[in-house]
Amino acid sequence: MTTKTSAKAATPAPALWRNRNYLLWLGSDTGSALGIALHSFAVPLIALIATNSPVQAGIIGAVGMLGRMLVTLPGGVLADRHNRRRLMMIGGMAGTVIGLGLVAAAATGYLTFWSLLALHLLMSVRNGLFGSTSDAALKDLLPETQLGSALAANQGRDAVVSLAGGPLGGILLAVSQTVAMAAVAMIHAAATLFAKFMVLPSHIRGEDAVATKRQEPAGRTGWVHGFFKESGEGLKWLWRRKDLRAVLLVSIIINLGTNASITSVIFALQQRGESAATIGLVSASIGAGMLLGSMAAPALIKRVPSGALTCAGLLLAIAALWILPFTEQVVALCVVLAVALFGAPAINAGIGGYFMAAVPTELLGRATSASSLMSMAALPLAPLIAGFGFPLWGWTGLLAFCAAIATLAGIIALANKPLRTLPGPEGWAARAAAYVYPGESQSS
């Protein structure tokens, strides 16, 4: 571990925007993110159009999320065992092929409940299997001193993707479902090309990155046993870390409350007859809020302790979500959703930076996938809450229920001292070292 850190720090690292490998990584990661954003926007609307049933659309979303969750931990093992650049290319090619399957189904008029369910499940499995690879590769490419800046930049990128995804998806769907699905396939193909030209640093360029040092278990079924054992190592590591437990619990609950609110708004707007372009505009407001938040995030991360920043962002989101049940005009919805997501970039960059500082490099893929799994643990409930809740409770009751879920996350965050007192970047290493359990190696 120490050898790798010193190798990366031996020569001054080029600035992020002059680092060719980082720019190629950013291009590949952005392509993957945009492809996922377009797919995630288009499929629920296509499902609602094809079935005219929020319940069936909710089932499609829930099954996809469940499939993604089931392969997230194995995906982390792959990211630690194998060459991460190669995995990014395989993931991009898989997204291209599944996207072409959606094109074929749309062009032939076979985008039905069952075909959407199957293809959405395949794309979700792809997202889960390769989702942790790109983030793990980022730590391979950059020294730890640049991770905070890179993560803050990524939050801005995510905001732009979110901002563009809704309107772009709405425009493409207005042209045709086939064109929208073709765009998904083309974007994943571009992500594959960016990854192809990326070069890993020499100290991890060998066979399979960090994981080549790990010995495979002997015996005919040894590799299977070892694979499943390694899948659980990220979860075991996270559970032992008292400083990260509350973060995981809060992320599970706030993600459920926020995503259930957004999905409920989209379903309700479609059911009351709003166009795909209008729904895209509402989705874009989420990206607008994140973009504004990402502009403020770098300064906030440096000047405000990460724990205080997290709590403030949560309280802002909760307050906005409580306004949502009493807001039905499109313009007002855009403003409220933008405010709700304004604090997300600073929260994600602060917590994400601390997480990457705390995790040993050789465990990063598995720990990242375990963290993603925990964050998504309740997300299959979000489309089900929206799909079943809207006919039962209506707009106000459903969105009030979602806001109540988010409120629970705020209460937990304020009550947890390790999370509430998390320091800024200059104190991340010391805080992470204070929670190292006996026998654990420290990445920094």
Number of C-alpha atoms within 10 A of each C-alpha: 14 10 9 16 15 11 14 18 14 9 8 8 15 12 10 16 10 10 14 15 21 21 15 19 26 21 18 28 27 22 24 25 22 24 27 21 21 25 23 18 23 24 24 23 23 20 24 19 15 16 15 14 16 27 21 22 27 26 21 25 28 23 20 22 25 20 21 26 27 14 21 29 31 22 28 31 29 24 35 27 23 18 22 29 25 17 21 28 22 17 24 30 19 21 28 25 16 20 28 19 17 28 23 16 19 22 15 10 11 15 23 16 17 13 15 23 21 15 20 25 21 19 24 25 22 22 26 27 26 27 27 29 30 23 20 24 23 20 17 22 21 20 17 19 12 15 21 21 17 21 22 26 20 19 25 24 21 22 28 22 25 25 24 22 27 28 23 22 31 25 17 21 20 14 11 13 21 20 18 25 28 19 22 27 25 19 23 29 24 20 29 28 18 23 25 17 15 18 15 18 15 10 13 17 15 13 11 18 23 24 18 15 10 10 9 13 13 10 9 8 9 11 14 13 15 15 17 13 12 21 24 17 18 23 19 13 18 20 15 13 15 14 22 21 16 21 24 20 16 22 22 22 23 24 20 27 29 24 20 28 27 23 21 28 24 22 23 20 19 19 15 8 8 13 14 24 18 18 22 22 23 27 28 25 26 26 27 25 26 32 26 19 25 29 18 17 28 21 12 18 24 15 12 16 19 29 24 19 25 27 22 16 22 27 20 17 26 27 16 19 28 21 18 24 21 14 16 14 8 14 12 14 21 20 16 22 27 25 25 26 27 28 26 25 30 29 27 19 26 30 24 17 23 24 21 23 25 24 22 17 23 19 22 27 31 32 30 28 31 29 24 21 22 21 21 22 20 20 25 24 22 24 30 24 24 31 25 19 19 22 13 11 14 15 21 16 15 22 30 20 20 27 26 14 20 30 21 15 25 22 14 18 23 19 11 15 13 18 24 20 16 22 23 23 22 10 13 22 17 14 19 21 16 10 15 17 13 6 6 11 14 17 21 18
